[in-house]
Every structure is written in structure tokens, then in C-alpha cells.
Amino acid sequence: MQLKPINQQVVSVVGASSGIGRETALQFARRGAKVVVSARSESGLKSVVEEIRSFGGEATSIVADVQEFDQVNAIADKTIETFGRLDTWVHTPAVGLFATFDNTKPEEFKHVIDVDLVGQAYGAMAALPHLKREGRGALIHISSMEGRRSLPYQSAYAAAKHGVEGFVESMRIELQHDKWPISVTSIKPGVINTPFWNNGLTKLGVKPAGIPPYYDPRLVADAVIYAAEHPTRDFLVGDAAKAIDLLQRISPGLVDSLLLQFGFDLQRSSETKSENAPNNFYQPVPEHDRIDGDYKNQVIPSFFDALDKNPLLQWGAIAVTGALALLAVQTLNNKG
């Protein structure tokens, strides 16, 4: 499967008014892609299009709510109408609810599922006919480390992200069976410093926080750009996400113990916030139309993401690890 170079692509970025989606749209445009941006926030879309055009990029926008299939389908139609084709579809929108499960209303749980899961499925449904018509392309879904391991206070969000992993896996293998050269990627970020923590509906009495460390949203955008050119199944962004994923595979009980010890307090900031404070659960918050969140002082680098983008480095690391393990075994045998 061969994908087009970025500078030859038409890309639709859904959820581009802030955070990961905004930075992703900017990175595609800087590399020469023609970009269609969409979100609920008209002001956020206007500002990102203006920024793209300021450095000579090509972009257009459409306001859309991913809960409504007709509006998601309109994004795809706008892409074809404006640029004649679709090469890559990137789906990022998500809302957050921070509450214990027994303090979550049925309509709140359903709303998270409608946006964070059903919206992702609607995106794939809207994009696939156009990717098939083009004869190749990429579907890139922003999932989460919580698609592999759920956290307390986030039962609805975790359920949605587990659901994303389920339908993406099924869709991917169906496309492979029918020999469609369409890459399907699940990007699973760890804790990312975006306005997500400002925007979440909280019932904790305080502004929610991620379990540190935080990572820069530009790392996630880098992973998306990579997957748009290099067919990639999964991409865990952030060393902590990779570590949690590994621990979950080895011992879910151990991860339970760690979360019981640290997972509750670390998701509660010291900033008081009521349930009625501004949030984007049902409506966008224009002042949060930015890339970065409020936890920049806790952002750290991620060292192992580079391995996922460089197969030679990846196999080199595996070889070195294997050699060290073999050496350790031989040393123990000699001592014995």
C-alpha cells in the first residue's frame, strides 16, 4: 500500500478548531497539503484558516457537529466540491466528562458516546466512498490510551475509546479482505496538554487534570502526519502511554493497584470548578480555540515515539535489547 506524499494530498481534519486537530491542520498545510477544517466552533475555524492562508497554505472550513451524520457527510462533500478529491481523513473530536460512574446521568453518558464513538464511525462512513473512488488513501482516528486501559472518573470516555478500537479493527480487516489500499490508523495518545482539561464537564468540584506526565500536542500531530504517508496500524503517543499499555498486557491487576494509589488524586487539580462552569460538553468555548492547555510546565519529551516512525531504529533497538538479554542469560549461566 502506497500513500501520496503530503504535498500532493487533500486532507480533511475534523475537530480542527483547537488542540490536536488544530495543530494537525497547521502541520498538513505547512507541508503543502490542501486542507479542509471542520468543528463546531466557527470562530476557531476562521482563525485556523486565516493562519494557514497567512503562510501561503490552502484551506477552507465548514461548521459541523459530528453527532449528526448529515453534517459529517457535508464535510466530505465540501472537500470534494472544493478540491476535487479526498486523500486523508483525520478524525479528532471528543468531549470529556469527569465524574464517577454512579454520578453520571444517562443522557450525559450517551452524549459522550454519540460524540466520541458514533461521531468517529460517521467520519469513516462519510470518508470511505471518496477514498475508494480515489483508489487509495488513509483513515486516521484519534483514539486514546484509554482505548486500551480505562481510568477512574472517565467511564463514558473510556467506553467510547474502547468502542473506537473495536469498529476500527473490524473495518480495517474488511478493507484488507476486499483488497482496498486504504490505510486505517488508530492514534492512541497518552495525556496531552490541550484545552481538553479546560473543556471537560466536571463533577469533581475542581478543574480536572491528566495523570502526569503530559506530552505536547505537536507529538500527536507528528504521528498523524507520519501515518498519512506511511500505512500504520496503531501509534501510541508518549512514553507513558507505551508503558501503561505494556503493564496492562502483563498485569491488569498491577495497573489497578497503581490507579487506586495515584489515579484519583492526580486527576484533581487545586483549582475549584463547578459543574456549571464554562465547558464544551454541549457547546464550543471560543476562548479555548488554541492548541495548548494549561499544564505546559508538566510537559516532557517522549523518546520512543521516534522508534515507531523509523523501522530501522525499531529493529535496532529490538536487536540491542535481545543481545543484552542474551548476554545477561550467559552471564548468569557462567556464574552458575
Salt bridges, closest charged atoms under 4 A:
GLU51 OE1 - ARG22 NH2 3.99
GLU51 OE2 - ARG30 NH2 3.90
GLU58 OE2 - LYS34 NZ 3.87
ASP87 OD1 - LYS4 NZ 2.85
ASP87 OD2 - ARG85 NE 2.95
GLU108 OE1 - LYS203 NZ 2.66
ASP114 OD2 - LYS110 NZ 2.83
GLU134 OE2 - LYS4 NZ 2.98
GLU165 OE1 - LYS188 NZ 3.01
GLU169 OE2 - ARG233 NH2 3.82
ASP178 OD1 - HIS177 ND1 3.11
ASP216 OD1 - ARG218 NH1 2.76
ASP234 OD1 - LYS188 NZ 2.54
ASP234 OD2 - ARG233 NH1 2.80
ASP245 OD1 - ARG148 NH1 2.79
ASP245 OD2 - ARG249 NE 3.13
ASP256 OD1 - ARG149 NH2 2.68
GLU271 OE1 - LYS207 NZ 3.83
ASP292 OD1 - ARG218 NH1 2.90
ASP294 OD2 - LYS207 NZ 2.60
ASP294 OD1 - ARG290 NH2 3.41
ASP305 OD1 - LYS242 NZ 2.59
ASP308 OD2 - LYS242 NZ 3.56
